[in-house]
């Protein structure tokens, strides 16, 4: 493909000029209405040299940033050939740092050039609440290897990812001010990711032996954890929202879901079983304390038996 030095063999390249404008627009519209991603396919319209255009897909959200935006670079990446791409000026700290810290072969341009055709990257197998691409978690993790490769998991490094109503419009823990002192009494450190740098966040998850947090995009950083890390996800007993169950399984993490939560009493609960519930929660603190103690014992038992190798 002219202007694209490397492209994986599973990608299909389609000259959209072979379709009438009406047929092409109809096809694209049907795809978006049915929420069908254009898996492993690139469309182009001109004979110009091609350049990748990275599309902003909620770049403030780590899950979207890592897996919907950065992950598809895989299709153009042989590990050494330069990858030139356009992504305009954005004020988001997270996305700017994530792109700045990519390996040197990723060459960002913030202005478009004439006589170039900018193409979108192909879609992955994205499902409602999981990603069916076996390579994606390891690929994104290894893009940032220079950050975490010298960071070791620490024995007793138990962390809670804060999710207060002050910082989150969805799935905040309304009684977090009562929960945090209890967790600290169990030797758990509490972190607000919005107050941390990109590099420090990567190293936090790499060094953690046990991660606790409400279901949310902040758990996307779990890809940087060592295998066998314990994860306790706080969320309601819902059939959907299995993003991190699949992520943990793919990364060989031991995940559990704590469902001892109540709905925000100030918000009516929908009776529609198809509606995704992203409301705030009140945690049963005594039950969560019991669950954390049990998992902590399991971690220490695994360490004593030699099933885990961590640094003291």
Secondary structure, DSSP 8 states (H G I E B T S, - for coil): -TT-S---TT-EEEEGGGS-HHHHHHHHHHHHHTT---BTEEEE-SSSEEEEE---S-TTSHHIIIIIIIGGGGGG--SSS-EEEE------HHHHHHHHTS-TTEEEESS--TTEEEEE--B--B-SS-B--TTHHHHHHHHTHHHHTT---BTT-EEEE---TTT-SSS-BTTHHHHHHHHHHTT-EEE-GGGS-HHHHHHHHHH-SEEEEESSGGGGGGGGS-TT-EEEEE--S-SS--HHHHHHHHTT-EEEEE--EEE-TTS-----TTS-----EEE-HHHHHHHHHHHHHHHHHHHHTTS---B-
